[in-house]
Amino acid sequence: MSYEGPENEAPRPRSRRALTITFAALVPVALLAWLAYSALGDEPDRPAGAASPSASAAPGGTSSPSPSAGSLAGKVVVIDPGHNTGNFRHTAEINRQVDIGTGKKECDTTGTATNAGYPEAEFTLDLAHRLRALLEKQGATVRLTHDGDRKWGPCVDERARIGNTAHADAAISLHADGSAEGNRGFHVIMPGAVHAGAADTRPIVAPSRKLGTLVAGGYRRTTGEPFSNYLGDGTGMVTRTDLGGLNLSTVPKVFIECGNMRDKSDVALLTSGPWRQKAAQGISEGIVSFLHES
């Protein structure tokens, strides 16, 4: 504190008694102020009805809450773990032809495996469990097309029906590829326009592309896995009209080939539990973004 007095006069200290009285008077005031601040939960004052500081700012100056536990309440996601570890014991059943709209195709296949024998079907079921846990934590209702509880299958047409019957807001089929050594990376498969037989994908082509784009972005960002160097022209995105699981779907749906089980670089990732958790996180982020934007 500065002290101003007559010109050229040296500053004079206040009496000790005056200072003591002043200090004693200020203590109760400061204590009351601190108690009032604490009661507010350390939050600054804001007008009634204003958004909490925990809300994230959205474009245009408005506020929107960040995704949190329970934010997907009311949303339904169907996860399709590709293939089944028991399929190879039921060749007659899985070779049965089913209608996929554009023609006939086998009910299912055995899937691929690493050179050391780690099956694609085991990979996809583990990944499905991890993905389900993440989505349920956000409040979504999650259904799997199978949960290791069937001896074989289900067939591709039934896998599509499960998503349709559940009226899924999003569906995803999990896979890993079986290409040649040196072919590595992931790609997302989206439905092309099909209108034939029991198939009509026209209403889901656009939302499925949006879902696929968001899943690819989340997956690449979280896992560091590159886009496929052998499919998709470096974009990581492929459109197909020969997959019954997509052709017969009436809800937004994509496939993801998470990597190549015959390439040693990809195999080191696909066989790692911690990495599969990253994969589940990336796929989850893409699905969550789609559900919030759709």
C-alpha positions in Angstrom: 0.0 0.0 0.0 1.3 3.5 -0.9 1.2 6.4 1.6 0.7 9.9 0.4 1.3 12.9 2.7 2.4 16.5 2.4 5.2 17.2 -0.1 8.7 16.2 1.2 7.3 14.7 4.3 8.6 11.2 5.2 6.0 8.4 5.4 4.6 7.9 8.8 3.7 4.3 10.0 0.1 3.7 11.2 -0.2 2.8 14.8 0.1 -0.8 15.7 -3.2 -0.7 17.5 -5.1 0.6 14.4 -3.6 -2.2 12.2 -4.6 -4.9 14.8 -8.2 -3.7 14.9 -8.4 -3.5 11.1 -7.0 -7.1 10.7 -9.4 -8.4 13.3 -12.4 -6.9 11.5 -11.4 -8.5 8.2 -11.0 -12.1 9.4 -14.7 -12.8 9.9 -15.5 -11.3 6.5 -12.9 -13.4 4.7 -14.1 -16.5 6.5 -17.7 -16.0 5.4 -16.6 -15.4 1.8 -14.6 -18.6 1.8 -17.5 -20.6 3.1 -19.8 -19.2 0.5 -17.3 -20.1 -2.3 -17.0 -23.7 -1.0 -20.7 -24.2 -0.9 -20.9 -23.4 -4.7 -18.6 -26.3 -5.4 -15.8 -24.1 -6.6 -17.8 -23.2 -9.7 -17.9 -19.6 -10.9 -21.3 -17.9 -10.9 -23.3 -18.3 -14.1 -26.8 -17.2 -15.2 -29.7 -19.6 -14.4 -30.0 -22.2 -17.2 -26.5 -21.6 -18.6 -24.6 -24.7 -19.6 -22.1 -26.2 -17.2 -18.4 -25.6 -17.9 -18.2 -29.4 -18.4 -20.1 -29.0 -21.7 -17.8 -28.8 -24.7 -18.2 -25.9 -27.0 -19.6 -26.7 -30.4 -19.3 -24.8 -33.7 -21.4 -21.6 -33.8 -20.8 -20.8 -30.1 -23.4 -23.3 -28.8 -22.6 -26.0 -26.3 -23.0 -29.7 -26.5 -22.2 -32.3 -23.9 -19.3 -34.6 -24.4 -20.1 -38.3 -24.9 -20.4 -40.0 -21.5 -21.6 -43.1 -19.8 -25.3 -43.6 -20.7 -25.1 -41.2 -23.7 -26.2 -44.0 -26.1 -29.2 -45.0 -24.1 -31.9 -46.2 -26.5 -29.4 -47.0 -29.3 -29.1 -50.6 -30.6 -25.9 -52.0 -32.0 -25.5 -55.5 -33.5 -22.0 -57.0 -33.6 -21.4 -59.9 -36.0 -18.3 -61.9 -35.1 -17.3 -63.4 -38.4 -17.4 -67.2 -38.8 -17.5 -69.7 -36.0 -14.7 -71.9 -34.7 -16.9 -75.0 -35.1 -17.6 -74.4 -38.8 -14.9 -76.8 -40.0 -16.7 -79.7 -38.2 -20.0 -78.9 -40.1 -19.0 -78.6 -43.7 -22.3 -79.9 -45.0 -24.3 -77.3 -43.1 -22.0 -74.3 -44.0 -21.8 -75.3 -47.6 -25.6 -75.1 -48.0 -26.5 -72.4 -50.5 -28.6 -69.4 -49.4 -30.2 -66.6 -51.3 -28.2 -63.3 -51.0 -30.4 -61.3 -53.4 -27.9 -61.2 -56.3 -27.6 -65.0 -56.4 -26.8 -68.0 -54.2 -23.9 -68.3 -51.8 -22.7 -70.8 -49.2 -24.2 -70.4 -45.8 -20.8 -69.5 -44.2 -17.2 -70.4 -44.4 -14.5 -71.6 -41.9 -12.7 -68.3 -42.1 -8.9 -68.0 -42.2 -6.2 -68.4 -39.6 -2.6 -67.4 -39.0 0.2 -69.7 -40.1 0.5 -70.7 -36.5 -3.1 -71.8 -36.3 -4.8 -68.8 -34.6 -8.3 -68.8 -36.1 -10.1 -65.8 -37.5 -13.2 -66.9 -35.7 -11.5 -66.8 -32.3 -10.1 -63.4 -33.1 -13.5 -62.0 -34.1 -15.3 -63.3 -31.0 -12.7 -61.9 -28.7 -12.9 -58.5 -30.4 -16.7 -58.6 -30.3 -16.6 -59.1 -26.5 -14.3 -56.1 -26.1 -16.4 -54.0 -28.4 -19.6 -54.9 -26.7 -18.2 -54.0 -23.3 -17.2 -50.5 -24.5 -20.5 -49.8 -26.2 -22.6 -51.0 -23.2 -20.5 -48.8 -21.0 -21.9 -45.9 -23.1 -25.4 -47.1 -22.5 -26.1 -48.9 -25.9 -28.0 -52.1 -26.2 -25.7 -54.6 -27.9 -26.6 -57.9 -29.5 -24.2 -60.4 -31.0 -25.2 -62.6 -33.9 -23.6 -65.5 -32.0 -21.6 -65.7 -28.8 -19.6 -69.0 -29.1 -22.9 -70.7 -28.1 -23.5 -72.4 -31.5 -21.9 -75.4 -33.0 -21.7 -73.7 -36.4 -22.9 -70.6 -38.2 -25.2 -68.7 -38.3 -25.6 -68.5 -42.0 -25.0 -65.1 -43.6 -28.7 -64.5 -44.3 -29.5 -65.1 -40.7 -26.7 -62.8 -39.5 -28.4 -60.0 -41.6 -31.9 -60.9 -40.2 -30.6 -60.6 -36.6 -29.6 -56.9 -37.2 -32.9 -56.2 -39.1 -35.1 -57.8 -36.4 -33.3 -55.8 -33.7 -33.9 -52.6 -35.7 -30.2 -51.8 -35.1 -29.1 -48.3 -35.4 -25.8 -49.6 -36.6 -24.4 -53.1 -37.3 -20.8 -54.2 -37.9 -19.3 -57.5 -39.0 -15.8 -58.2 -37.7 -13.3 -60.1 -39.8 -9.6 -60.6 -40.5 -8.3 -61.3 -44.0 -6.2 -64.2 -45.3 -4.2 -62.7 -48.1 -0.5 -63.2 -49.1 2.5 -62.2 -47.0 3.4 -58.6 -47.6 -0.2 -57.6 -48.1 -1.1 -55.8 -44.9 -3.4 -53.2 -43.5 -7.1 -53.0 -42.9 -10.1 -52.1 -45.0 -13.8 -51.4 -44.4 -16.4 -53.0 -46.7 -19.6 -51.1 -47.5 -22.7 -52.2 -49.3 -23.2 -51.2 -52.9 -26.6 -50.5 -54.4 -28.5 -53.8 -54.8 -32.1 -54.2 -55.7 -32.8 -57.8 -56.6 -34.6 -60.7 -55.1 -34.8 -60.3 -51.3 -32.2 -57.5 -51.3 -32.7 -53.8 -51.4 -29.7 -51.9 -50.0 -30.6 -48.6 -51.6 -31.9 -47.0 -48.3 -28.8 -48.0 -46.4 -26.0 -47.2 -48.9 -25.4 -43.6 -47.7 -25.7 -44.1 -44.0 -23.5 -47.2 -44.3 -20.8 -45.2 -46.1 -20.9 -42.7 -43.3 -20.6 -45.4 -40.7 -17.7 -47.0 -42.5 -15.9 -43.8 -42.9 -16.1 -43.0 -39.2 -15.2 -46.6 -38.2 -12.1 -46.5 -40.5 -11.0 -43.1 -39.0 -11.4 -44.3 -35.4 -9.7 -47.6 -36.1 -6.7 -46.1 -37.9 -6.3 -43.3 -35.3 -6.4 -45.7 -32.3 -4.4 -48.7 -33.6 -2.0 -47.1 -36.0 -2.8 -49.9 -38.5 -2.4 -48.6 -42.1 -5.0 -48.7 -44.8 -4.8 -51.9 -46.9 -2.0 -51.9 -49.5 -3.7 -54.4 -51.7 -7.4 -53.4 -51.7 -9.2 -50.1 -51.8 -6.6 -48.1 -53.8 -5.0 -46.9 -50.5 -8.3 -45.5 -49.1 -9.1 -48.4 -46.8 -12.7 -48.3 -48.2 -14.2 -51.1 -50.5 -17.7 -51.4 -51.9 -19.1 -54.9 -52.6 -22.4 -56.3 -53.8 -21.6 -60.0 -53.3 -21.9 -60.3 -49.5 -25.2 -61.6 -48.1 -24.5 -60.0 -44.7 -24.6 -56.6 -46.4 -27.1 -57.3 -49.3 -29.8 -58.5 -47.0 -29.4 -55.8 -44.3 -32.0 -53.2 -43.9 -30.0 -51.3 -41.3 -26.7 -49.4 -41.7 -24.0 -52.0 -41.8 -20.3 -52.5 -42.7 -17.6 -55.1 -42.5 -14.2 -54.5 -41.2 -11.2 -56.6 -42.2 -8.9 -55.7 -39.3 -5.7 -56.9 -40.9 -4.1 -59.8 -42.8 -3.6 -63.0 -40.8 -0.9 -64.2 -43.2 1.3 -61.2 -42.9 3.8 -61.3 -40.0 3.5 -57.6 -39.2 -0.2 -57.8 -39.0 -0.2 -61.1 -37.1 2.0 -59.6 -34.4 -0.9 -57.1 -33.8 -3.9 -59.4 -34.3 -2.6 -61.9 -31.8 -2.0 -59.3 -29.1 -4.7 -58.8 -26.5 -3.7 -55.2 -25.6 -3.7 -54.4 -29.3 -7.2 -56.0 -29.8 -8.4 -53.7 -27.0 -7.1 -50.7 -29.0 -8.9 -52.1 -32.1 -12.1 -52.4 -30.1 -11.7 -48.8 -28.9 -11.2 -47.5 -32.4 -14.2 -49.3 -33.8 -16.3 -48.1 -30.8 -15.3 -44.5 -31.4 -16.4 -44.7 -35.0 -19.8 -46.3 -34.1 -20.4 -43.8 -31.2 -19.6 -40.9 -33.6 -22.1 -42.3 -36.1 -24.8 -42.8 -33.6 -24.4 -39.2 -32.2 -24.5 -37.8 -35.7 -27.3 -39.8 -37.2 
